[in-house]
Amino acid sequence: MDWGWLRACDGVLSRSQFVELLEGMYAPGGAAAGCVEVGERSVRIRTGDDTWTEVAFAQESGPTKAPERFWRAASEMGAATRERPLKGVRIAIDPGHLGGDWAKMEGRFFQMGRSRPVREGDLTLAVAKKLKPQLEKLGAEVQLLRASNRPVTSDRPKDLRDAAIAEIKGSPTPERIQTQSELFFYRISEIRARAQQVNQRWKPDLVLCLHFNAEEWGEPEHPQLQPRNHLHALVNGCYGAKELEWDDVRSEMLVQLFERTTAEALPLTEAVVGALAEETGLPPFTYFSPNARRVGCTAYVYARNLLANRLYRAPVVFLEPYVMNSEPVWKRVQMGDYSGEKLLDGVPRKSLTNEYASGVTEGLARYYRKVRVKS
C-alpha cells in the first residue's frame, strides 16, 4: 500500500502532541508497540514487513505545520450569525444500515406479531430526511449518503462469493458461504462505498452517522422487549494491538491522528450528544469491553474503532441513541410519525424521529454558535 502521504507529516505535531493522541485516544495501553516507535525528535512508523518511515516532530515551543486535509474546523470558517451558525458548513449525513428488504439480512429488524416492523435502516433514513432541511435552514450544505433503501455499493452478496470462500476456515458449506458473502456486502463493501462518497466526492467538514442501539432480542419474529433504554456516541480511537498489525488499519489510524481529527470531532460530539441527552432524557450507556474507552468530559462519549469512523476522513459524530427493542421505543415506533406531541405513558413526547432530529440540530447549532458567533 502507498504510505507516501506520510512525507507531508513532518512538523505537523510536536512530540508531546503525538504521544498524547497516540496513548490517550488512539492506541492506549501500548497497543502500537512494535509498529510505532517514538523518539525524541521523530517517530518511526512501520510501513511494511521490513520497512519503516521516519516523521519529524515540530519543536515543542515553535509553530506546527497545518495538516493537509479537505475538511475545515469551525474555528477556520470565519464568523457566522446566530440565526445561521452553520453557514457554509458542509455536512454529510450517513443513515446507518439498510432498511426495507435488506434489514433482515443485516439483522437490524424485528417484529412483534403483525405490528409495525422495526427496521433500523428505515428509522435512520427518516431521521436523516428530517435533519437535512433543519440544518440547511441554519446555513449548512447537506448531502445524504443514501436517500433510499437502495445500497450505495454496486456489489451484491453473489459478487463476493469467491472472497467469502477464501475467508472461511474449514468446510465452506453453502450456508456459511452465503452468510459470509452477506457480511462482506453490508458490513464492508457498503461502508467502503459510502467512504468513497465522503472522501472523494462530497469532502464534507463533518459526517453525522445516525444509528439506533439494541439489546439482545432473540428470534426476530418472536423478540423479547428489554427494560433498558440509553444513549452514547463514539469518536474514532481505542485501537487494539492485533488491529494495528494490519498495514491498512495502522495507516488509517495515523491519518486520523496527523489530521488532528479528534480536536474537532470530540467537542462536536460532546455538544451533539449533550443536546440529545437533554431532548431524550436518556441515561448514558456503559461499555465493559476493552474495545471502547470513555473520553472527553461527558459520560456519554467513548472512543472506539469502527470501519465508518476510521475510513471517513473528516470529523465523525457517530450516534447510538435509544434501544430499539426497549418497550418505550417499540411503542413509539408503533405510534409512527406525527407533528407536535402525543402522550406516551402519560408523558407528552414528540415522535421518535422528530425528537432525534431536534436533538442533533440543537447540538450542532450550539457548537457552531459557540465557536463562530461573535458577541
C-alpha positions as CSV (number, residue, x, y, z in Angstrom):
1,M,0.0,0.0,0.0
2,D,1.0,3.6,-0.5
3,W,2.5,5.4,2.5
4,G,3.6,8.4,0.6
5,W,1.2,10.7,2.4
6,L,3.5,10.5,5.5
7,R,6.0,12.7,3.7
8,A,3.7,15.7,4.3
9,C,3.5,15.0,8.1
10,D,6.9,16.3,9.1
11,G,6.4,19.1,11.6
12,V,2.6,18.7,11.9
13,L,2.8,17.6,15.6
14,S,5.2,18.1,18.4
15,R,6.4,15.0,20.3
16,S,4.1,15.8,23.3
17,Q,1.1,16.3,21.0
18,F,1.8,13.0,19.2
19,V,2.2,11.0,22.4
20,E,-0.9,12.5,23.9
21,L,-3.0,11.5,20.9
22,L,-1.5,8.1,20.5
23,E,-1.7,7.0,24.1
24,G,-4.7,8.9,25.2
25,M,-7.0,8.4,22.3
26,Y,-5.9,6.0,19.5
27,A,-3.7,3.3,21.0
28,P,-4.0,3.2,24.8
29,G,-2.1,0.7,26.8
30,G,0.9,0.4,24.4
31,A,-1.2,-1.1,21.6
32,A,1.0,0.5,19.0
33,A,4.2,-1.0,20.4
34,G,6.1,-2.8,17.6
35,C,4.8,-0.7,14.8
36,V,5.2,2.9,16.2
37,E,8.5,3.9,17.9
38,V,8.6,7.3,19.4
39,G,12.0,9.0,19.7
40,E,13.0,12.4,21.0
41,R,12.9,14.2,17.6
42,S,10.9,11.9,15.4
43,V,8.7,8.9,15.3
44,R,9.4,5.7,13.3
45,I,6.4,4.0,11.8
46,R,6.3,0.5,10.3
47,T,5.1,0.9,6.7
48,G,5.6,-2.8,5.7
49,D,7.0,-6.1,6.8
50,D,10.6,-4.8,6.8
51,T,10.3,-1.1,6.1
52,W,10.0,1.9,8.4
53,T,9.3,5.6,7.7
54,E,10.5,8.4,10.0
55,V,8.4,11.5,10.6
56,A,10.0,14.5,12.3
57,F,8.3,16.3,15.2
58,A,7.8,20.0,15.4
59,Q,9.6,21.9,18.1
60,E,7.7,21.9,21.4
61,S,7.9,25.7,21.7
62,G,7.6,26.5,18.0
63,P,4.8,26.6,15.4
64,T,3.4,23.4,13.9
65,K,2.6,22.9,10.2
66,A,-1.0,22.8,9.2
67,P,-2.0,19.2,8.2
68,E,-3.1,18.5,4.6
69,R,-6.9,17.7,4.7
70,F,-10.1,18.7,2.9
71,W,-12.3,19.4,6.0
72,R,-12.4,22.6,8.0
73,A,-12.7,23.1,11.7
74,A,-15.3,25.5,12.9
75,S,-12.6,27.9,14.0
76,E,-11.3,28.0,10.4
77,M,-14.6,29.0,8.9
78,G,-14.9,32.6,9.9
79,A,-17.8,34.4,11.7
80,A,-21.5,33.5,11.3
81,T,-24.8,34.8,12.6
82,R,-26.8,33.4,15.5
83,E,-29.6,32.7,13.0
84,R,-27.3,30.8,10.6
85,P,-24.4,29.5,12.7
86,L,-23.9,26.6,10.2
87,K,-23.4,28.9,7.2
88,G,-21.1,27.2,4.7
89,V,-20.6,24.1,6.8
90,R,-20.5,21.0,4.5
91,I,-22.3,18.1,6.2
92,A,-22.7,14.5,5.1
93,I,-25.4,12.5,6.8
94,D,-24.9,8.8,6.9
95,P,-28.2,7.0,7.7
96,G,-26.8,3.8,9.2
97,H,-27.5,0.4,7.9
98,L,-30.1,-0.5,5.2
99,G,-33.8,-0.7,5.6
100,G,-36.6,-2.3,3.6
101,D,-36.0,-5.8,2.4
102,W,-32.3,-5.6,3.3
103,A,-32.9,-5.1,7.1
104,K,-33.5,-8.8,7.8
105,M,-30.1,-9.7,6.1
106,E,-28.3,-7.3,8.4
107,G,-30.1,-8.5,11.5
108,R,-31.4,-5.0,12.2
109,F,-35.1,-6.0,12.0
110,F,-37.7,-7.4,14.4
111,Q,-41.5,-7.6,14.5
112,M,-44.0,-8.4,17.2
113,G,-46.9,-10.4,15.6
114,R,-48.5,-8.2,12.9
115,S,-47.3,-4.9,14.4
116,R,-45.3,-2.3,12.6
117,P,-41.8,-3.8,12.0
118,V,-38.8,-2.1,13.5
119,R,-36.0,-1.6,10.9
120,E,-33.0,0.4,11.9
121,G,-32.2,1.5,8.4
122,D,-35.7,2.8,7.9
123,L,-35.6,4.8,11.1
124,T,-32.2,6.3,10.4
125,L,-33.2,7.4,6.9
126,A,-36.4,9.0,8.3
127,V,-34.2,11.0,10.8
128,A,-31.8,12.0,8.1
129,K,-34.6,13.3,5.9
130,K,-35.8,15.5,8.8
131,L,-32.3,16.7,9.6
132,K,-31.4,17.9,6.1
133,P,-33.9,20.8,5.9
134,Q,-33.3,21.7,9.6
135,L,-29.6,22.0,9.1
136,E,-30.0,23.8,5.7
137,K,-32.2,26.4,7.4
138,L,-29.2,27.1,9.7
139,G,-27.0,27.6,6.7
140,A,-25.4,24.2,6.1
141,E,-24.8,22.5,2.8
142,V,-26.1,18.9,3.4
143,Q,-25.8,15.7,1.4
144,L,-27.3,12.3,2.3
145,L,-25.0,9.3,1.7
146,R,-28.2,7.4,0.8
147,A,-31.6,8.8,0.2
148,S,-33.4,5.5,-0.2
149,N,-33.1,1.9,0.9
150,R,-31.0,1.0,-2.2
151,P,-27.5,0.1,-1.2
152,V,-24.7,2.6,-2.2
153,T,-22.3,-0.2,-3.2
154,S,-22.8,-1.8,-6.6
155,D,-21.7,-5.1,-5.1
156,R,-24.2,-7.8,-4.1
157,P,-23.6,-10.9,-2.0
158,K,-23.2,-13.1,-5.1
159,D,-20.4,-10.9,-6.3
160,L,-18.4,-11.5,-3.1
161,R,-18.8,-15.3,-3.1
162,D,-15.1,-16.0,-4.0
163,A,-13.9,-13.7,-1.3
164,A,-16.2,-15.3,1.2
165,I,-14.9,-18.8,0.3
166,A,-11.3,-17.6,0.7
167,E,-12.2,-16.2,4.2
168,I,-13.9,-19.3,5.6
169,K,-11.8,-21.7,7.7
170,G,-12.8,-25.3,7.4
171,S,-15.6,-26.6,5.2
172,P,-17.2,-23.9,3.1
173,T,-20.8,-25.1,3.2
174,P,-23.4,-23.3,1.1
175,E,-24.9,-21.7,4.3
176,R,-21.5,-20.5,5.5
177,I,-20.7,-19.1,2.1
178,Q,-24.0,-17.2,1.9
179,T,-23.6,-15.8,5.4
180,Q,-20.0,-14.6,4.8
181,S,-20.9,-13.1,1.4
182,E,-23.7,-11.1,3.1
183,L,-21.3,-9.9,5.8
184,F,-18.9,-8.7,3.2
185,F,-21.7,-7.0,1.4
186,Y,-23.3,-4.9,4.1
187,R,-20.5,-4.6,6.7
188,I,-17.6,-3.9,4.4
189,S,-18.5,-3.2,0.7
190,E,-21.4,-0.9,1.7
191,I,-19.4,1.1,4.2
192,R,-16.4,1.4,1.8
193,A,-18.7,2.7,-0.9
194,R,-20.0,5.4,1.5
195,A,-16.5,6.3,2.5
196,Q,-15.7,6.8,-1.2
197,Q,-18.5,9.3,-1.4
198,V,-17.3,11.1,1.7
199,N,-13.6,11.2,0.8
200,Q,-13.6,11.7,-2.9
201,R,-17.0,13.2,-3.8
202,W,-18.5,15.3,-1.1
203,K,-15.4,16.1,1.1
204,P,-17.5,17.4,4.0
205,D,-16.4,19.2,7.1
206,L,-18.5,16.8,9.3
207,V,-20.1,13.4,8.9
208,L,-23.2,12.6,11.0
209,C,-23.5,8.8,11.4
210,L,-27.1,8.0,12.6
211,H,-27.8,4.8,14.3
212,F,-30.2,3.2,16.9
213,N,-28.9,0.8,19.5
214,A,-30.4,-2.5,20.5
215,E,-30.1,-5.2,23.2
216,E,-30.4,-8.9,22.5
217,W,-33.9,-9.6,21.1
218,G,-33.7,-13.3,20.4
219,E,-35.7,-14.5,17.4
220,P,-36.6,-11.6,15.1
221,E,-40.2,-13.0,14.6
222,H,-40.6,-13.5,18.4
223,P,-38.5,-10.8,20.0
224,Q,-38.1,-10.0,23.7
225,L,-38.6,-6.4,24.7
226,Q,-36.0,-5.1,27.2
227,P,-36.3,-2.6,30.0
228,R,-33.1,-0.7,29.2
229,N,-33.0,2.4,27.1
230,H,-29.9,4.5,26.8
231,L,-27.7,6.8,24.7
232,H,-24.0,7.1,23.7
233,A,-21.8,8.5,21.0
234,L,-18.5,7.4,19.5
235,V,-15.3,9.0,18.2
236,N,-12.6,7.1,16.4
237,G,-9.9,5.6,18.7
238,C,-9.1,2.8,21.1
239,Y,-7.3,0.5,18.6
240,G,-6.1,-2.8,19.7
241,A,-2.7,-4.3,19.1
242,K,-4.0,-7.0,16.8
243,E,-5.8,-4.4,14.7
244,L,-2.7,-2.3,14.3
245,E,-0.8,-5.3,12.9
246,W,-2.7,-4.7,9.6
247,D,-1.0,-2.1,7.4
248,D,-4.2,-0.5,6.2
249,V,-5.7,-0.1,9.7
250,R,-2.5,1.4,11.0
251,S,-2.4,3.8,8.1
252,E,-6.0,4.8,8.6
253,M,-5.4,5.4,12.3
254,L,-2.4,7.6,11.6
255,V,-4.3,9.6,9.0
256,Q,-6.8,10.5,11.8
257,L,-4.0,11.3,14.2
258,F,-2.0,13.5,11.9
259,E,-5.0,15.4,10.6
260,R,-5.9,16.2,14.2
261,T,-9.4,15.0,13.6
262,T,-10.1,14.4,17.3
263,A,-9.6,18.1,18.1
264,E,-12.8,18.8,16.2
265,A,-14.7,15.5,16.4
266,L,-14.6,15.3,20.2
267,P,-16.1,18.7,21.1
268,L,-18.6,18.4,18.3
269,T,-19.7,15.0,19.6
270,E,-19.9,16.2,23.1
271,A,-22.1,19.2,22.1
272,V,-24.5,17.0,20.0
273,V,-24.8,14.1,22.5
274,G,-25.4,16.6,25.3
275,A,-28.3,18.2,23.5
276,L,-29.6,14.8,22.5
277,A,-29.5,13.7,26.1
278,E,-31.5,16.7,27.1
279,E,-34.0,16.1,24.4
280,T,-34.5,12.4,25.0
281,G,-33.9,12.2,28.8
282,L,-31.8,9.0,28.2
283,P,-29.0,7.9,30.6
284,P,-25.5,7.0,29.3
285,F,-24.7,3.6,28.1
286,T,-21.7,1.9,29.8
287,Y,-19.1,-0.2,27.9
288,F,-17.4,-3.0,29.8
289,S,-15.4,-4.4,26.9
290,P,-11.8,-3.4,26.2
291,N,-12.5,-2.2,22.7
292,A,-14.1,1.1,23.9
293,R,-12.8,3.8,26.2
294,R,-14.6,6.7,27.8
295,V,-13.1,10.0,26.6
296,G,-13.8,13.7,27.0
297,C,-15.8,15.5,29.6
298,T,-19.1,13.6,29.5
299,A,-20.2,10.1,30.4
300,Y,-21.9,9.7,27.0
301,V,-18.8,9.6,24.7
302,Y,-16.5,6.7,24.0
303,A,-13.5,6.2,21.7
304,R,-14.0,3.1,19.5
305,N,-12.5,1.9,16.2
306,L,-15.3,1.3,13.8
307,L,-14.9,1.0,10.0
308,A,-17.0,4.1,9.3
309,N,-15.4,6.5,11.8
310,R,-12.0,5.2,10.7
311,L,-12.5,5.4,6.9
312,Y,-14.3,8.7,6.8
313,R,-11.5,11.3,6.6
314,A,-13.4,14.0,8.4
315,P,-14.7,14.6,11.9
316,V,-17.4,12.0,12.6
317,V,-20.2,12.3,15.1
318,F,-21.4,8.6,15.5
319,L,-24.6,8.5,17.4
320,E,-26.3,5.5,19.2
321,P,-29.4,6.7,20.9
322,Y,-32.4,4.6,22.0
323,V,-32.7,0.8,22.4
324,M,-34.9,-0.3,19.5
325,N,-36.3,-3.3,21.4
326,S,-37.0,-1.5,24.6
327,E,-40.6,-1.3,25.4
328,P,-40.9,2.6,25.2
329,V,-39.1,2.8,21.9
330,W,-41.1,-0.1,20.4
331,K,-44.3,1.7,21.5
332,R,-43.0,4.9,19.8
333,V,-42.3,3.1,16.6
334,Q,-45.9,1.8,16.6
335,M,-47.1,5.4,17.0
336,G,-45.5,6.4,13.8
337,D,-44.6,9.9,12.7
338,Y,-46.6,12.9,13.8
339,S,-46.3,16.7,14.4
340,G,-46.4,18.2,17.9
341,E,-46.6,15.9,20.9
342,K,-48.7,12.9,21.9
343,L,-49.0,11.2,25.3
344,L,-46.8,8.2,25.9
345,D,-47.4,6.5,29.3
346,G,-48.9,9.9,30.4
347,V,-45.9,12.0,29.2
348,P,-46.1,14.3,26.2
349,R,-43.5,13.3,23.6
350,K,-42.5,14.2,20.1
351,S,-42.4,11.4,17.5
352,L,-39.3,9.3,17.8
353,T,-37.7,10.6,14.6
354,N,-38.6,14.2,15.3
355,E,-37.1,14.0,18.8
356,Y,-33.8,12.5,17.4
357,A,-33.5,15.2,14.7
358,S,-34.3,18.0,17.1
359,G,-31.6,17.0,19.5
360,V,-28.9,16.7,16.8
361,T,-29.9,20.1,15.2
362,E,-29.8,21.8,18.6
363,G,-26.4,20.3,19.4
364,L,-24.8,21.4,16.2
365,A,-26.3,24.9,16.5
366,R,-24.9,25.2,20.0
367,Y,-21.4,24.1,18.9
368,Y,-21.1,26.4,15.9
369,R,-22.7,29.4,17.7
370,K,-20.1,29.0,20.4
371,V,-17.2,28.9,18.0
372,R,-18.3,31.2,15.2
373,V,-20.8,33.7,16.5
374,K,-19.0,36.8,17.9
375,S,-20.7,38.5,20.8
